[in-house]
Amino acid sequence: MTQKIGVVIVAAGSGSRFGDPLPKQYHKLGGKSLLGHCIDCFAGHTSADLIQIVYNPDHQDWYDQTISGASCGSDIPQPVAGGTTRQQSVLNGLRALNAKSPDIVLIHDAARPGISDTVITRVIDALKNHAGVIPTLPVADTIKQADGNNIILRSIPRESLHRAQTPQGFVFKTIFDAHTQFEGQELTDDASLLEQLGVDVVCVEGAASNDKITQRDDFGRAQDWIETTETKDTSMSQEEYRAGTGFDVHRFAPGDHCILCGIKVPHTARLDGHSDADVGLHTLTDAILGAIGAGDIGQHFPPSDIQWKGAASDIFLKHAADLVRQRGGRIVNVDLTLICERPKIGPHTPAMRQKVAEILSIDADRVNVKATTTEKLGFTGREEGIAAQAAVSVAVPVK
């Protein structure tokens, strides 16, 4: 009798260590997202209606794009929301699968797009004789155990050590009952639950291509896998980098402060403009729009439109960043120069960098804000206003 194979793909993480507003499971390799690679591989081993994805509802647009590109996307059940921990997320997925009564289940992390048919088959075959199976790789390095002062206590024989991967496979009822029993706790992986219950879990050979993508540098290794395992089609979508520049000027008007990069900077005048006249954010907005060929700030937010009178300029910058993400892209870095004699910008640049990073949802080390003068030449030298120029870099999929 053919076994019913259920699959839970955990894709609910924010990818905070990855350092990008686009969660890593939705980044593309070879024209397909990490999650998409996982879906297509498991679809070759079970029916699509038994593939249960656990996701973050805040990622709905990115999820929809992934499913629309999957070969079996229209047959995959609605995703379920993840929990506050990975363990809770897996339990949510198992509960959704329970009504379909699978015999076994494979639990996989979407951050492992290099999963192969061979590894999946090994796990499924081993489940004929075991309640739990995990793919592993041997540990190549010598392992040292140290105390709290980093004094080495002992060397641990590496022959007995294994690096765990996913998919971890289980008899469905066994792992479902274990997750239910340990709900609210957080163990290192799914196999750990069976270990706590004294149920044997067997190791099968994993694959180097199946290592988890955690940091941005891991993408290079994953790209190598894509290039060696998929047809090198010149039409295949890849990521390309684009640059954009921006320039803006605002004159001074009577007031007691300026808004620059979202920060209130005390001054003997304010900047004049239809919105809050934040010359820094206006310039960055134009630069991002330029990088994706989306016109300029005036086309998206006409100064003749009364609704933008006095508006906070972070609205404009967020809109530009959203347009990048809607195209499957990401903002790599931004560099802004404010040009004026006064006010003094230097003391405020740390706060400005943090504010811009917050608006764009990127790490602060991807934002640079600096200032210069024109040596008292021109309108900025005469302290009639402030100018700004910016350069940005974005990465977008090649169509």
Salt bridges, closest charged atoms under 4 A:
ASP20 OD1 - HIS27 NE2 3.69
ASP20 OD2 - ARG216 NH2 2.88
ASP20 OD2 - ARG330 NH1 3.88
ASP40 OD2 - LYS32 NZ 2.99
ASP109 OD1 - ARG86 NH2 2.98
ASP109 OD2 - ARG112 NE 3.96
ASP117 OD1 - HIS45 NE2 3.05
ASP125 OD1 - LYS128 NZ 3.70
ASP177 OD2 - LYS173 NZ 2.63
GLU183 OE1 - ARG95 NH2 2.90
ASP190 OD2 - ARG86 NH1 3.06
ASP190 OD1 - HIS179 NE2 2.87
GLU205 OE1 - ARG122 NH2 3.83
ASP211 OD1 - ARG163 NH1 3.18
ASP218 OD1 - ARG221 NH2 3.65
GLU230 OE2 - HIS37 ND1 3.66
GLU239 OE1 - ARG330 NH2 2.90
GLU240 OE2 - ARG242 NE 2.96
ASP248 OD2 - HIS250 NE2 3.13
ASP248 OD2 - HIS282 ND1 3.46
ASP256 OD1 - HIS257 ND1 2.75
ASP272 OD1 - ARG270 NH1 3.56
ASP322 OD1 - ARG325 NH1 3.54
ASP335 OD1 - LYS370 NZ 2.76
GLU341 OE1 - LYS376 NZ 3.95
GLU358 OE2 - LYS355 NZ 3.79
GLU383 OE1 - ARG342 NH2 2.82
GLU384 OE2 - ARG382 NE 2.70
